[in-house]
Amino acid sequence: MRFENSELRAFRAVIEEGGFRRAAESLHISQSAVSQAVAGLENKLGTPLIRRGKDLRLTDAGRRLFDHAFEVLTGEQQTLEDIAQLRQGQSETLSLALSASINRFHAPGLTSAYYREYPQVRMQVMEMPARNIIYAVLAGNVELGFGPFQKDMQAFATVPLYTDSRHLVVSPGHPRFEEMKQGDADALKQTPLITSALDNPDLRPSIQRLRDQFSTVWEVSSLQLRIHMVREGMGVAFIDRRLLEEHPDCAAFHIIDDVSFGSIDKQVGIYYRAGKQLSRAATRFVALCESHWNL
């Protein structure tokens, strides 16, 4: 079974336009064609996607398919725009997603060096949690991912650049700071873990039970806000070693190293979909990074 882009386009339009008639008008096709496309998707999946009525509402399956349609069609549109620009003699595009710590410590210097060498290349650089980078590369929304490797990277070609570590930390402002300093497991189980996004167990099975060590998990995409929340004693977090050494707001944090999961070693580098022929813009960025780390 496979989805046709025409079906996904019709389905997405129904939701975004708020009805079948408006979707047909926006796509310049008949309303019956839109209805048939949505019905075809529901027949393929064997489940309703839209609850019809005065107001259209997505089912759980519909919400999941809508997310997929958005990713696929957005990637398609970006590809068409890039090809149109290349056909008109315009510049290539460096499409890159990177993690917050890389954005803080490495991206400014790397992007400046890249611009000096290739000023004609258009840059599309996005900061994302590590898990989202994986999905963005797999979906084709970005060409290169730059961040920590997951345990299973079989779907990617990888370029290791350096090793790093993340450490579980707590602030003196936490009400159970003294207990946590001693690695008290009960104290940890009564406080939230504040993280950008807890890794998908399918991608990193070794920490699939990590959330069981804490009362709950708060997913906060902003690095600065995570640091603030830890400093205020709202929970604990895993922070990169270099960030702990250099960020002034992390100076008072205590590393909880008396628990088995207190530190996570990681390999950091660039990756892209296996078997993909990289663009010249991406190939040049990979070469720049390898030179930067003397590889």
C-alpha positions in Angstrom: 0.0 0.0 0.0 1.2 3.5 -0.8 -0.2 7.0 -0.6 -0.5 9.1 -3.8 0.5 12.7 -3.4 -2.8 13.7 -5.1 -4.7 12.0 -2.3 -2.6 13.5 0.4 -3.0 16.9 -1.2 -6.8 16.6 -1.3 -6.9 15.4 2.3 -4.7 18.2 3.6 -6.7 20.8 1.7 -10.0 19.6 3.3 -8.6 20.2 6.7 -6.8 23.4 6.0 -9.7 24.9 4.0 -12.3 23.7 6.4 -14.4 21.6 4.0 -14.7 19.6 0.8 -16.1 22.5 -1.3 -13.4 25.0 -0.3 -10.7 22.3 -0.8 -12.0 21.7 -4.3 -11.9 25.4 -5.1 -8.4 25.8 -3.7 -7.1 22.8 -5.8 -9.2 23.8 -8.9 -10.8 20.3 -9.1 -14.3 19.0 -8.6 -15.7 18.4 -5.1 -16.4 14.8 -6.1 -12.7 14.3 -6.9 -11.8 15.6 -3.4 -14.4 13.3 -1.8 -13.1 10.3 -3.8 -9.5 11.0 -2.7 -10.4 11.1 1.0 -12.6 8.1 0.7 -9.8 6.2 -1.1 -7.4 7.0 1.8 -10.0 5.7 4.3 -10.5 2.5 2.3 -6.8 1.9 2.1 -6.3 2.4 5.8 -9.6 0.7 6.9 -10.5 3.5 9.3 -12.2 6.9 9.2 -10.0 9.9 9.0 -12.5 12.7 9.3 -15.6 12.9 11.4 -18.1 14.6 9.2 -20.7 17.0 10.5 -21.3 20.7 10.9 -17.6 21.0 11.8 -15.0 18.6 10.4 -12.9 16.9 13.0 -9.9 14.6 12.5 -9.9 11.2 14.1 -6.6 10.0 15.8 -5.7 8.2 12.5 -6.6 11.4 10.6 -4.3 13.5 12.8 -1.4 11.1 12.2 -2.0 11.1 8.4 -2.3 14.9 8.3 1.1 15.2 10.0 2.5 12.8 7.3 0.8 14.7 4.5 2.2 18.0 5.7 5.8 16.7 5.8 5.6 15.0 2.4 3.9 17.9 0.6 6.1 20.5 2.2 9.2 18.6 1.2 7.8 18.2 -2.3 7.2 22.0 -2.6 10.7 22.8 -1.3 12.2 20.5 -3.9 10.2 22.0 -6.7 11.3 25.5 -5.6 14.9 24.5 -5.4 14.8 22.9 -8.8 13.2 26.0 -10.3 15.9 28.2 -8.8 18.6 26.0 -10.2 17.0 26.0 -13.6 17.0 29.8 -13.5 20.7 29.8 -12.6 20.2 30.8 -9.0 22.3 29.5 -6.1 22.4 26.1 -4.5 20.9 25.5 -1.0 22.6 24.2 2.1 19.8 22.5 4.0 20.9 21.7 7.6 19.3 20.9 10.9 21.4 21.0 14.1 21.0 20.7 17.8 21.0 23.5 20.3 24.5 22.9 21.7 26.0 22.8 18.2 24.1 26.0 17.3 25.6 27.6 20.4 29.2 26.5 20.1 30.0 25.6 16.5 27.4 26.9 14.1 28.5 30.6 14.1 32.1 29.8 13.2 31.1 27.1 10.6 28.5 29.2 8.8 30.9 32.2 8.7 33.6 30.0 7.2 31.2 28.5 4.7 30.0 31.9 3.6 33.5 33.1 3.0 34.2 30.2 0.7 30.8 29.9 -1.0 28.9 33.2 -0.7 26.5 32.3 -3.5 25.0 29.3 -1.7 21.7 29.9 0.0 21.5 28.6 3.6 18.6 27.0 5.3 19.6 26.2 8.9 17.2 25.1 11.6 17.7 24.3 15.3 15.8 21.2 16.5 15.9 18.6 19.3 18.0 15.6 18.3 15.0 13.4 17.8 13.4 15.9 15.5 16.6 16.1 13.4 16.4 12.4 12.8 12.8 12.7 11.5 13.5 15.8 9.4 16.3 14.0 7.6 14.3 10.8 7.1 11.4 12.8 5.7 13.6 14.7 3.3 12.8 18.1 4.9 16.5 18.8 5.4 19.5 17.2 3.6 22.0 17.1 6.5 21.5 16.4 10.2 24.2 17.7 12.6 23.9 16.4 16.2 24.4 13.4 18.5 24.1 10.0 16.8 21.4 7.6 18.0 22.1 4.0 18.8 20.6 2.7 15.5 21.8 4.8 12.5 21.4 2.1 9.8 19.1 4.3 7.8 21.9 7.0 7.5 25.4 7.6 6.2 27.3 9.1 9.1 30.3 11.3 9.4 31.6 11.2 13.0 33.2 14.5 14.1 33.8 14.4 17.9 32.7 12.7 21.1 30.9 14.5 24.0 28.9 13.7 27.1 25.8 14.9 28.9 25.4 14.9 32.6 22.4 14.8 34.9 22.4 18.0 37.0 20.5 19.6 39.8 20.5 23.2 41.2 21.0 24.2 44.8 17.6 25.8 44.4 15.9 22.4 44.3 14.1 21.5 47.6 15.7 18.1 47.7 19.2 19.2 46.5 21.1 17.6 49.3 19.5 14.2 48.8 20.0 14.3 45.1 23.7 15.2 45.5 24.0 11.8 47.1 22.3 10.1 44.2 19.1 9.4 46.1 16.9 7.4 43.7 13.7 8.2 45.6 14.3 11.9 45.4 14.9 11.7 41.7 11.6 9.7 41.3 9.8 12.7 42.8 11.1 15.3 40.4 10.6 15.9 36.7 13.2 15.4 34.0 13.4 18.5 31.9 14.5 17.7 28.3 14.2 18.9 24.8 12.6 15.6 23.7 13.1 12.2 25.3 14.6 9.9 22.6 12.3 7.5 20.9 12.8 4.0 22.3 12.9 2.6 18.8 15.9 4.8 18.0 17.7 4.5 21.3 16.6 1.3 23.2 19.3 1.7 25.8 17.5 4.5 27.6 13.9 3.5 26.9 13.3 3.1 30.7 15.0 6.5 31.5 11.6 8.2 32.1 10.8 5.6 34.8 13.6 7.1 37.0 11.7 10.4 37.3 8.2 11.6 38.3 7.4 12.7 34.8 9.1 14.2 31.7 8.7 17.8 30.7 9.6 18.4 27.0 10.9 22.0 26.6 12.5 22.8 23.3 14.3 26.0 24.4 17.8 25.3 25.8 17.8 28.6 27.8 14.4 27.9 29.3 15.5 24.4 30.4 18.5 25.9 32.1 16.3 28.5 33.8 13.9 25.8 35.0 16.7 23.7 36.5 18.2 26.8 38.2 14.8 27.6 39.7 14.7 24.1 41.2 11.8 22.9 39.1 13.5 19.6 38.0 16.7 18.1 36.8 18.1 17.9 33.2 20.9 16.4 31.2 23.3 19.2 30.1 26.3 19.0 27.8 29.7 19.0 29.5 30.9 22.1 27.6 27.8 24.0 28.4 28.3 23.2 32.1 31.9 24.5 31.9 31.1 27.7 30.0 27.5 28.8 30.5 27.4 31.2 33.5 23.9 30.1 34.5 25.2 26.5 34.9 28.1 27.4 37.2 26.2 26.4 40.4 24.7 23.2 39.0 25.8 19.9 40.7 26.4 16.8 38.6 24.6 13.8 39.9 27.2 11.1 39.2 26.2 8.6 41.9 23.5 7.0 39.7 24.1 4.6 36.8 22.4 6.8 34.3 24.0 10.1 35.5 26.0 10.5 32.3 25.5 9.7 28.7 28.4 9.5 26.2 27.6 10.4 22.7 29.1 10.6 19.3 28.4 13.8 17.4 28.6 14.3 13.7 26.8 14.8 10.4 24.4 12.3 8.9 22.1 12.0 5.8 19.9 9.4 4.3 21.8 6.3 3.3 22.3 5.9 -0.5 21.6 9.6 -1.1 23.8 11.5 -3.5 24.6 14.7 -1.7 24.4 18.1 -3.3 27.6 20.1 -3.9 26.5 22.5 -1.2 26.2 19.7 1.4 29.4 17.9 0.3 31.3 21.2 0.8 29.8 21.6 4.2 30.8 18.1 5.2 34.4 18.8 4.0 34.5 22.0 5.9 33.5 20.2 9.1 36.0 17.4 8.6 38.7 20.1 8.1 37.6 22.0 11.2 38.0 18.9 13.4 41.2 17.8 11.6 39.8 14.6 10.2 
